[in-house]
């Protein structure tokens, strides 16, 4: 297949416009996950990444920033609000730049701080610039009122008095107000707001409905995409963990079809392994639980091991040809389950 035609098909699958400086979406760093999302993460929207510990939420947010920076250059502004104060990745080694800007505060303590900081950055943003703002995580934020009540309780206990009760609805009410007031400004200012939500219980790959996260109702309503993540497999070398496979499912997707899912491979010292993820999908190398199978695979009638095909693809710069095959398989499946053969109603 001619390279020009391959590029055209891949760009169509990614739903990117012709002008690189004004993308309609930002890539997740995984071509397959972009297909799940309907083309990527849409500019001017709020998206919610949900998962328990060690499910790739932070790594995915980093990949979005790194890919957008490569595409947009100086037109991209970003801020990683490390509200949990748990960011530990060496992004200079991974991506060649520091995602956490050490010259400024890297976290908010209250939801009021978060709102003020986001509003300031939106106001500074020029018409031809883009902003990726990551809050990691919403669960780590408190409110000014909660802090004041906590101080009152401490004083009461120190004085031997009975402390007053708490009011857990403060955060939920403020969250609803925040999203209602900011969603239009986020769209107008070409901002992608990524809210990371931490689920305390282990999700597993079944994504049971019993799991909840902070800001649930407001995020359910105002987020354009809600992506749930779970660890499906841990990868080890010499019995040392080096990466994970995550299962991702779009529980809400206003930009594409909802409830699409995939498995994505991540390496701690590399980021998203896009080639391996695409090969796993193309040749059905993952079971329903994300576990790896190891058959031989054929590419252009030549047999390879999965690792051998990865090496061949990289050495011959055939990443886009691989993406074309993945997009072709994805579209064929979507066509097979569509209702296009039904009589049109309107």
C-alpha positions as CSV (number, residue, x, y, z in Angstrom):
1,X,0.0,0.0,0.0
2,X,1.3,3.4,-0.9
3,X,2.5,5.5,2.1
4,X,0.3,8.4,1.1
5,X,-2.9,6.4,1.2
6,X,-1.8,4.8,4.5
7,X,-1.3,8.2,6.1
8,X,-4.8,9.3,4.8
9,X,-6.5,6.3,6.3
10,X,-4.7,6.7,9.7
11,X,-5.6,10.4,9.9
12,X,-9.2,9.5,9.2
13,X,-9.3,6.9,11.9
14,X,-7.8,9.4,14.3
15,X,-10.4,12.0,13.2
16,X,-7.8,14.7,12.9
17,X,-8.4,17.8,10.8
18,X,-5.9,18.8,8.1
19,X,-4.3,21.7,10.1
20,X,-2.0,20.3,12.7
21,X,-2.0,23.5,14.7
22,X,-5.8,23.2,15.5
23,X,-6.6,19.6,16.3
24,X,-10.1,18.7,17.2
25,X,-8.8,16.0,19.5
26,X,-5.7,15.2,21.5
27,X,-4.3,11.7,21.3
28,X,-4.2,9.5,24.4
29,X,-0.8,8.1,23.2
30,X,-2.5,4.9,22.2
31,X,-4.0,4.6,18.7
32,X,-6.3,1.8,19.9
33,X,-7.5,3.8,22.9
34,X,-8.1,6.8,20.5
35,X,-10.4,4.5,18.5
36,X,-12.2,3.6,21.7
37,X,-12.7,7.3,22.5
38,X,-13.9,8.1,19.0
39,X,-10.7,9.9,17.9
40,X,-9.0,10.9,21.2
41,X,-9.8,13.5,23.9
42,X,-11.8,16.4,22.6
43,X,-10.5,20.0,23.0
44,X,-12.8,22.2,25.1
45,X,-14.2,19.4,27.2
46,X,-13.9,17.8,30.6
47,X,-12.8,14.2,30.8
48,X,-12.6,11.9,33.9
49,X,-10.0,9.1,34.3
50,X,-11.2,6.7,37.0
51,X,-9.4,3.8,38.6
52,X,-7.9,2.3,41.8
53,X,-4.2,2.5,42.6
54,X,-1.6,1.6,40.0
55,X,-3.9,1.5,37.0
56,X,-2.0,3.9,34.8
57,X,-4.1,7.1,35.4
58,X,-1.1,9.3,36.0
59,X,0.9,7.7,33.1
60,X,-2.0,8.2,30.7
61,X,-2.3,11.9,31.7
62,X,1.4,12.3,31.2
63,X,1.2,10.7,27.7
64,X,-1.6,13.1,26.7
65,X,0.6,16.1,27.6
66,X,3.7,14.6,25.9
67,X,1.9,13.8,22.7
68,X,0.2,17.2,22.6
69,X,3.5,19.0,23.2
70,X,5.1,17.2,20.3
71,X,2.2,18.1,18.1
72,X,1.5,21.7,19.2
73,X,4.9,22.9,20.4
74,X,4.8,26.3,22.1
75,X,1.1,26.6,21.4
76,X,0.5,24.2,24.3
77,X,0.3,25.2,27.9
78,X,-0.2,22.7,30.6
79,X,-0.3,22.3,34.3
80,X,-0.2,19.1,36.3
81,X,-2.0,19.8,39.6
82,X,-0.5,17.1,41.8
83,X,-3.2,17.4,44.6
84,X,-2.2,14.0,46.0
85,X,1.5,15.1,46.2
86,X,2.3,11.6,44.9
87,X,3.9,12.3,41.5
88,X,7.1,10.3,41.2
89,X,7.8,9.8,37.5
90,X,11.0,11.1,36.0
91,X,9.4,12.7,33.0
92,X,12.6,14.3,31.8
93,X,14.0,10.8,31.2
94,X,10.7,9.5,29.7
95,X,9.7,12.5,27.4
96,X,12.7,14.9,27.5
97,X,11.0,17.6,29.6
98,X,9.7,18.0,33.1
99,X,5.9,17.8,33.3
100,X,5.9,19.2,36.8
101,X,7.2,22.7,36.6
102,X,9.3,23.1,39.7
103,X,9.3,26.9,39.5
104,X,5.6,27.0,40.6
105,X,3.3,25.3,43.1
106,X,2.3,21.8,41.8
107,X,-0.7,21.2,43.9
108,X,-4.0,22.6,45.3
109,X,-5.2,21.8,48.8
110,X,-8.8,22.9,48.4
111,X,-11.3,22.8,45.6
112,X,-11.5,26.6,45.9
113,X,-7.7,26.8,45.3
114,X,-8.2,24.5,42.2
115,X,-10.9,26.7,40.8
116,X,-8.9,29.9,41.3
117,X,-5.8,28.4,39.7
118,X,-7.7,27.0,36.7
119,X,-9.5,30.3,36.2
120,X,-6.2,32.3,36.3
121,X,-4.6,30.0,33.7
122,X,-7.7,30.2,31.4
123,X,-7.7,34.0,31.6
124,X,-4.0,34.0,30.6
125,X,-4.5,31.7,27.6
126,X,-4.3,33.4,24.2
127,X,-6.8,32.6,21.4
128,X,-4.3,30.5,19.4
129,X,-3.1,28.5,22.5
130,X,-4.3,25.3,24.1
131,X,-4.3,24.3,27.8
132,X,-4.2,20.8,29.2
133,X,-5.0,21.0,32.9
134,X,-4.7,17.8,35.0
135,X,-6.1,17.5,38.5
136,X,-4.7,14.4,40.2
137,X,-6.8,13.8,42.0
138,X,-10.3,15.3,42.7
139,X,-10.5,13.0,45.8
140,X,-7.5,14.7,47.4
141,X,-9.1,18.1,47.5
142,X,-10.9,19.4,50.6
143,X,-12.8,22.7,51.0
144,X,-12.1,25.8,53.1
145,X,-15.2,25.0,55.2
146,X,-14.0,21.5,55.9
147,X,-10.6,22.8,57.0
148,X,-12.3,25.3,59.3
149,X,-14.5,22.7,60.9
150,X,-11.5,20.4,61.3
151,X,-9.7,23.1,63.2
152,X,-12.8,23.7,65.4
153,X,-12.9,19.9,66.2
154,X,-9.3,19.9,67.2
155,X,-9.8,22.9,69.5
156,X,-12.9,21.3,71.0
157,X,-11.0,18.0,71.7
158,X,-8.1,19.9,73.2
159,X,-10.5,21.7,75.5
160,X,-12.2,18.4,76.5
161,X,-15.4,19.3,74.7
162,X,-17.6,17.2,72.3
163,X,-16.7,18.1,68.7
164,X,-19.5,19.1,66.3
165,X,-20.5,16.8,63.4
166,X,-19.2,17.1,59.9
167,X,-21.0,18.1,56.7
168,X,-19.8,15.9,53.8
169,X,-22.0,17.6,51.2
170,X,-19.8,20.8,51.0
171,X,-17.5,19.3,48.4
172,X,-20.3,17.8,46.3
173,X,-22.2,21.1,46.2
174,X,-19.1,23.2,45.4
175,X,-18.1,20.7,42.7
176,X,-21.5,21.0,41.0
177,X,-21.2,24.8,41.1
178,X,-17.7,24.7,39.7
179,X,-18.4,22.5,36.7
180,X,-21.6,24.5,35.9
181,X,-19.7,27.8,35.9
182,X,-16.5,26.6,34.2
183,X,-17.6,24.2,31.4
184,X,-18.4,27.0,28.9
185,X,-15.2,28.9,29.6
186,X,-13.2,25.6,29.2
187,X,-14.8,25.2,25.7
188,X,-14.2,28.8,24.7
189,X,-10.6,28.8,25.8
190,X,-9.5,25.5,24.0
191,X,-8.8,23.7,27.3
192,X,-8.8,20.0,28.0
193,X,-9.5,19.5,31.7
194,X,-8.6,16.1,32.9
195,X,-10.0,15.1,36.3
196,X,-8.4,12.0,37.8
197,X,-10.5,10.1,40.3
198,X,-9.2,7.6,42.7
199,X,-11.3,4.6,43.6
200,X,-10.2,3.2,47.0
201,X,-11.4,-0.4,46.5
202,X,-9.9,-2.8,44.0
203,X,-11.9,-2.6,40.8
204,X,-10.6,-5.6,39.0
205,X,-11.4,-6.1,35.3
206,X,-15.2,-6.5,35.9
207,X,-15.8,-2.8,36.7
208,X,-18.6,-3.5,39.2
209,X,-21.1,-0.7,39.6
210,X,-20.6,-0.7,43.4
211,X,-17.5,1.4,42.9
212,X,-17.9,5.2,43.4
213,X,-15.6,8.2,43.3
214,X,-15.8,11.8,44.7
215,X,-17.8,14.3,42.6
216,X,-19.7,11.4,41.2
217,X,-23.0,13.1,40.1
218,X,-21.5,16.3,38.9
219,X,-18.7,14.5,37.0
220,X,-21.2,12.1,35.5
221,X,-23.2,15.0,34.1
222,X,-20.5,17.5,33.0
223,X,-17.7,15.1,31.8
224,X,-17.8,14.4,28.1
225,X,-15.8,11.2,28.5
226,X,-15.5,9.0,31.5
227,X,-12.8,6.4,31.2
228,X,-12.5,3.6,33.8
229,X,-9.1,1.9,34.1
230,X,-8.2,-1.4,35.8
231,X,-5.0,-3.4,36.0
232,X,-5.4,-6.6,33.9
233,X,-1.8,-7.9,34.0
234,X,1.5,-7.1,35.5
235,X,4.7,-7.5,33.4
236,X,7.9,-8.6,35.0
237,X,11.5,-9.1,33.9
238,X,13.7,-11.2,36.2
239,X,10.8,-11.2,38.6
240,X,10.8,-7.4,38.8
241,X,7.7,-5.4,37.7
242,X,8.4,-3.4,34.6
243,X,5.0,-2.5,33.3
244,X,1.3,-3.3,33.3
245,X,-1.6,-4.0,30.9
246,X,-4.6,-1.9,31.7
247,X,-8.2,-2.5,30.7
248,X,-9.9,0.7,29.6
249,X,-13.6,1.1,29.1
250,X,-15.4,4.3,28.0
251,X,-18.4,4.3,30.4
252,X,-19.5,7.7,29.0
253,X,-18.5,9.1,25.6
254,X,-20.3,12.0,24.0
255,X,-17.6,12.1,21.3
256,X,-17.8,8.5,20.1
257,X,-19.7,5.3,20.9
258,X,-19.9,4.5,24.6
259,X,-18.8,1.2,26.3
260,X,-16.1,0.5,23.9
261,X,-13.1,-1.1,25.6
262,X,-9.5,-2.2,24.9
263,X,-6.3,-3.4,26.6
264,X,-3.3,-1.0,26.6
265,X,0.3,-1.9,27.5
266,X,2.4,0.5,29.6
267,X,6.0,0.3,30.6
268,X,7.2,2.3,33.6
269,X,10.4,3.5,31.9
270,X,8.9,3.9,28.4
271,X,5.3,5.0,28.6
272,X,2.5,3.5,26.5
273,X,3.8,0.7,24.2
274,X,1.6,1.6,21.2
275,X,3.1,-1.0,18.9
276,X,2.7,-3.9,21.2
277,X,-0.9,-2.7,22.1
278,X,-1.7,-2.6,18.4
279,X,-0.2,-6.1,17.7
280,X,-2.1,-7.6,20.6
281,X,-5.3,-6.3,19.3
282,X,-4.7,-7.1,15.6
283,X,-3.8,-10.8,16.4
284,X,-6.1,-11.3,19.4
285,X,-3.1,-11.9,21.7
286,X,-5.0,-10.9,24.9
287,X,-7.7,-13.0,26.6
288,X,-10.8,-11.4,28.0
289,X,-9.0,-10.7,31.3
290,X,-6.0,-9.2,29.5
291,X,-3.6,-12.1,30.0
292,X,-1.0,-12.5,27.2
293,X,-1.0,-15.5,24.8
294,X,2.2,-16.2,22.8
295,X,1.4,-17.7,19.4
296,X,3.3,-17.0,16.2
297,X,1.8,-14.2,14.0
298,X,2.0,-13.5,10.3
299,X,2.8,-10.1,8.7
300,X,2.8,-10.1,4.9
301,X,2.9,-13.9,4.9
302,X,6.1,-14.0,7.1
303,X,5.8,-15.6,10.5
304,X,7.1,-13.8,13.6
305,X,7.0,-14.0,17.3
306,X,5.2,-11.0,18.8
307,X,8.5,-9.6,20.0
308,X,10.0,-10.2,16.5
309,X,7.2,-8.4,14.8
310,X,7.7,-5.4,17.2
311,X,11.3,-5.3,16.2
312,X,10.5,-5.5,12.5
313,X,7.9,-2.8,12.7
314,X,10.3,-0.4,14.5
315,X,13.3,-1.1,12.3
316,X,11.3,-0.6,9.1
317,X,9.3,2.4,10.3
318,X,6.0,0.6,9.6
319,X,4.0,2.0,12.5
320,X,1.4,3.6,10.3
321,X,0.9,0.5,8.3
322,X,0.2,-1.3,11.6
323,X,-2.2,1.4,12.6
324,X,-4.0,1.0,9.2
325,X,-4.5,-2.7,9.9
326,X,-5.8,-2.0,13.4
327,X,-8.2,0.7,12.1
328,X,-9.4,-1.7,9.4
329,X,-10.2,-4.5,11.9
330,X,-11.9,-2.0,14.2
331,X,-14.1,-0.6,11.4
332,X,-15.0,-4.0,10.1
333,X,-16.2,-5.0,13.6
334,X,-18.2,-1.8,14.1
335,X,-19.8,-2.4,10.7
336,X,-20.6,-6.0,11.5
337,X,-22.5,-4.9,14.7
338,X,-24.2,-1.9,13.2
339,X,-27.8,-1.5,12.2
340,X,-27.1,-0.2,8.8
341,X,-29.0,-3.0,7.1
342,X,-32.2,-1.9,8.8
343,X,-34.8,0.1,7.0
344,X,-34.2,3.8,7.6
345,X,-36.9,5.3,9.8
346,X,-36.5,9.0,8.7
